[in-house]
Amino acid sequence: MAGGNQGIAGNRLLRHGVGEHALARFDRDVLSIPALTHVLVHFGINDLGLPGMLGEPPATADALIEGFTALADRAHRAGLKILAATIGPFAGADPEISTPEGLATRRDVNDWIRTTDAFDAVFDVARAVANPDAPDYIHPALDSGDGMHLNDKGAEAVADAVNLDDLAL
């Protein structure tokens, strides 16, 4: 299996930001990689948190689901298996990032990700890093301190959420 990491901090599924959004760069950054067999997608938190900071309308659950479905369809048409991450908790972030609407959308999209057949597998980042007593928040032992980003233990929890059997051919 060929591999590559095309992640960009601040990147979004639906709108340009720090870089091109995932839907615009998927062909170049994923489908152009020779011998690729799987793609793992982990998007959504920036689609929900950045609009408040940038004065944009928030992403809706329907729009995010449509975007994820489009990525899955494109991956499958190319013969790739696609694994999706749920959107992690961010209720402890700055109030213009962590809005009630954004958190509700996160829960709706995560419910869809967990139950859809659009993906070949799901890695449940949200459950892996959530505070069990307040699941919209990162577990305190995994929080970098800003309520949105994970520390090294949190990154390990995300990695552990990927079932390596899902990466078998």
Steps between C-alpha positions, in 0.01 A plus 500: 500500500639837405450769755507869541377768733326785324372664817506875532438675830185708476375313194130452443277261313269759345671841476844629417694628799866444576508296180255364246208311649503119482243472223715723276829323567390137534591400143846658521585402857343154514395354169831589330709288741614182324422164664284661768247260651341689791421856596430619854303824524485712812311823437224705653622682809637792296179510294313547828739720698660735250180663362439672834848648495476602135147639497375230265177305527551173685519171312183295525476129572345448156788680327764305693324170432478589131873581498597178677276301264665662199847404628387143566345471154814634332723263700283199420486585129882501507504156667615630838375408843409807704502529877348802671560654838223640712537868590673546832366700793572872522260642760789632708627727222445874473125584492512634143639160393295279730144604423190306605407470130842363408496247782150382404611465137804300616274257686268462198786442256668256738178301533485482121870402466455220754194355323547566128619242253680769297832407660683170516582564866481771764749600764312662782724788600217667691452206736874433527581845635175622660449566867257221593318735739469777239543355148508837323829566686841338454601279792719723722793256482496523118444876457789725393345772713290689245194274503536415131843353431634175638825450686735209421290255702194617308679438170581149623131447582409603145757259355369224725147564369606372157445126472804381303295212360300762310819584310547145372451444129 
